[in-house]
Amino acid sequence: MNKSQSLFLGILFVVLIGLPFLGSEYYVDWMTKTLIYGIFALSLELLVGTTGLVCFGQAAFFGIGAYAVVKISADHVSPDTVYLLPISMLLAGVFALFVGALSLRTKGVYFIMVTLAFAQMAYYVIHDTPIGGGTDGIYLYNKPSLFGWSISSSIEFYLFTVGCLFFVFGLLGLITHSRFGRALTGIRINELRMRAIGYETYNYKLIAFVISGMIAGLSGYLFAVKDGFVNPELLSWHLSGAVLIMIILGGLGHIRGAFIGAFAFALLEEFFRSETIFGSFAKYWHLGLGLSIILCVAFLPKGLFGIPSIWKSKLTGTKNVQNNLQLEEKE
């Protein structure tokens, strides 16, 4: 981990820990939801940004993790997170193993469509059968505890979510800086070359797919415990598209960018939904959010994470020097 990464995580930790003492109950609740989406975005970043696999069915793993905690908690008075969280992640990982084992035999747009198809299959199983309570969803009546201690209050659960976020940051940091992570990067850059030098790229991609699904299951678990309610929309393609926009907005190929993108997406959504600012136009918040994302993609091709490098290149003139060198090479 370099100095910039350590500094970013250090500042983020201090800000997140201090937020409950400075913000109101509303902002703590909003930030908890944002952190959960940040974990969800990090799960997809491992696939898209690191491995180069554009998955359009990530919401299925998110929803399975959410439904798992509700279904299992129904038979326990006070279930413990110690075993309930790993089970939720495991169930999401098992479905990811099934989906990945089949979908990874395809490539490009076919891979995108196959993952979307599997996610929609899971959605309709939950939506049209008694398993998931149909369109009405299911309520979580028994909130999980942690080693017997209640984490039902907003601040306690917020701090637990912060801990989960930094656990995921640490896990992805270990993965990306390991030999396994470098192999995933090589697959993203040139899979044929990786196969030529002896790497079983299918196995590497499948392992990454399962890890990604389990992290998405973790975020789904947190979402279900926070709201105390789940419905089939948690598995819809709309959510898969939203999390994909988050990592593009933040900047592909950067773990920190995925979290920044999730935070920016949630902030823009909250901003355009504000009736105090936009009045009656707030009901058309999708329009404002969509235009903002289009502008970000058009003017920030490297995402929000690339803003410092753009400023640096403008101040130092590095970009102009590189362009002149490229023109000289062509001549």
N, C-alpha and C positions, 0 to 999 in steps of 0.2 A: 504494500500500500504506500503510495507516494505522499508527499507533503500536502498537496492540494486535496486529495481524498480524505486524509486524516483531519485536515482543517475543516472541510465541509461537514464531515460526520460529527466532529466536536462541536461546531457551532449549532448544527441541527439538534444535537442531543440537549444542549443547554437551553435552546429555544423551546423545544418540546416539553422538557421537564418543567420549565418555568411558566408555561402557558396556563395551567390550571389556577395558578395563584394570581394571574393578571387578567384573565378573560372571564366572561360570564359563563353560566351553565350552557347557554346556547352555543357559544363559540367552542366550548369543550366538546359538545356533542358533534358539531360540524367538523371539527378537526379530527375527531375519532373516525368519522366516516371517511374523511379524506385520507387518513393514514391507511385505512383498510383498502381503499382503492389504490393507494400507493403500493401496497404489497401485491395486489392483483396485477398492477402494471409491471412490477418487477418480475412476476412469474412469466409474463409474455415476453419481456425483454430478453430472457434467457433463450427463447426460441427464435425470435425475429432478429434482435440486435446482435446476438452472439453466434447463433447457429445458421441464421439465414432462412428459417422456416416460418413462413407467414401463415399462422394458424388463425382461422376464422371461427373456431368453436371453443374458445377458451372459457366462455361463460358456462359451458356444460360442467367443467370441473369445479368452477366456483359454486354453481347451484347444487351439485352433489355434496360438496362439503357442507353447505348450509342445511340441506335437507337431512343429512346424516345426523347432525347434532340434535335436530328436532325430533326425529324418529326414535333415536336411542334414548334421549332424555325423557321420553314419555313414560318409560317403564321404571324410572328412578326418581326418588324424592329430591335428592340433591346430588346429581352426577358430578364427578370430579373431572376437571379439565385434564388432569394428568393422563387419563386413559381415553377420555372422550375426544380430545384434540387429535392424538395420533390415529385413532380409528377413522375420524372424518378425513384426515389427510390420506390414509391408506386406501379408503374406498375411492377417493378421487384419483389416486394413483393407479388403482386397478383398472378403472375405466380408461384412464389415459394410456395404460399399457395396451388395452384392447384396441383403442382407436389408433394409437401410434403404430402398432404392429401391422395394421392394414393400410392406413393412410400413407405411411412412409414409403410404401412401394410405388407411390406416384410422385410426380414432381410438378413444380410451378403452379399454374392456375388449377390443375387437377387436384393437387394437394389441398389447396384452399377450399375447393368445392367439396371434397370428401370430408374434411374436418367440419365444414358447415353442415353437411348432411348428417353426420353422426350427432352433432350438437342438437339439431332439430329433432332427430329421433328421440334423444333423451328428453327434450322439451315436451314432446307430445306424449311420451310415456307418463311424465309427471302431470301434464295438463289434462289428459283424457282418461286417466285411470284413478282408482281410489288410493293408489300408493302415495300420491302427493297431495291429496285433498282436493284435487281438481282446481278450478279457477279461484276458489276461495282461499286456497293455501292452508297453512297450519300455523297455530300459535305455539310458542315455546313457553310452557307454563312453569317448567322447573329450570331456573337459571343455574348453570354449572358453577361450582366453586373451585378453588385452587388449594389443594392440600387441606381441605376442610375450611379454608377461609373464604368468605364471601367476596366476590368481585362484581357485585351487582350495582354498586353505586357508579355514577358516571365517571368520577375521577379515578377510582380504582380500576375500572375497565379501560379507561384511557391509558393509564400507565402500563397496564398489561399489553395493550395494543402497541405502545411505543417499544416495549421489550421485544415483541414479535417482529416489529419492523427492523430493528437492529440485528436480530437473529438472522433474518433473511438477507440483510445487507452483508453480514459476515459470511453467510453460507455462499452467496453468489460471488463475493470477493475471493473466497478460497477456490471456488470452482474456476473462475476466469483466470486466476493466476497459477493454476495447476496444469499438469501435462494434459489432463482431460480437457480443460478449458481451451488450451492452445490448439488442441485437435479440433474442437468445435469451431474455433475461429478459422482454422485452415479449411474446414469443410465449407464454411460460408464463402471464403474467397475462391477456392477452386477444389471442388469435391473430387473431380476426376484425377487431379494430381495426388490428392491424399490417398485415393484408392490405389494409384499406381505405385506408391511407396509402401504399401502394405497395410494401410489402416482399413478396418472393417467399419466403414462409415455408417452403415445401417444401424449397427449396435450402438455407436456413439450417439446418433440422432435419437434412437429409441430411449436411451437412458436420459438424455436431456428432456425429451418429451414427458417422460414419467415424472422427473423432478419438477418440471414446470407445472404439471397437473397437480402435484401434491402441494406446491406453494399456493396455487390458485384455490385448492381445497382449504388451506389454512385461512385465506382471506374470506372464503365463504363461511367458514366456521365463525369467524369474528363478526361478520355481518349479521348472521342469524342471532348470535348472542346479544349483540347490540340492540337490534330492533325487536327481538322476541317474536319475530314473524317471518315466514318465508312464503313465496308464491312462485308459480312457474316462470314469471318474467325474469327471474334470476338466471334462467338458462337460455334466454332469448338471444337471437342474433344481434339485437340492438346493443346489448351489453358487450358482446364480443367486438362489435364495431367501435364502441366507445373506448374500450381499453386499448384497441389498436391505435385510435386517434391520440390517446394519451402519450404513448411511447413515441409516436411520430412528432407530436408537438414538442416533447422534451428533447428529442434527438436520439436517433437510433445508434446503437453501438456503445452507449454509455449507461452504466447502472444508475448513476446519479441523475442522468437525464430522464429516465423513466419515472422516478419519483417527482422530479420537477414538473414533468408533463402532467402527471396525475394531479398535482397540487394546482397547477395553472388551469387545468380543465375544470376542476371543482370550483375554483375562484371565479372563472368566467361564467360558469353556470349560475352561481350564487349572485353574481353581479347583474346579469341580464334578467334574472327572476325577481329582482328587487322592485316592488311597486313604489317604494319611496323615490327611486331614481327615475324609473321609466313609466310609472303610472299604469294606465290601462294597456300600454304596449308590452308590459311584462308578460302577458299571456302568450306573446309571440317570441319568447326567449330563445327558442330553437333557431330562429332567423339570425339573431344577433350572435349567438354562439357559433353558428356555421360560418358567418362572414368573418368573424375573428380568426377562426381556424384557417380559412382560405388565405387570409392576409399573412398569417404566420408562416404557412407553408410556402407562399409565394416569395416573401422577403427574407425568410430565415430557413434556407434549405437544410441547414444542419440542426435545426430546432433551437429551442431556447438555450440549450446547453452550449451552442456555438456562438452566442452573442459576444462573450469576452474575446474569442479569437478574431471575430469580425472587427471589433473595436481596435484590437491590437494591430491587425493588418492595416487598418486605415491610418492609425497613428504612426506606424513605422514604415508604411509603404511597401511591406513585404509582398503583398498581393501583386502590386505592379511589377516588382522585380521578377517574381515567378512568371508572370504573363510574358514579360520581355524575353526571358530565357527560353520559354516554350516557343515563342515566335522565331527566335534565332535558330533553335534546333530544327524547326520545320523548314526554314530557308536553307 
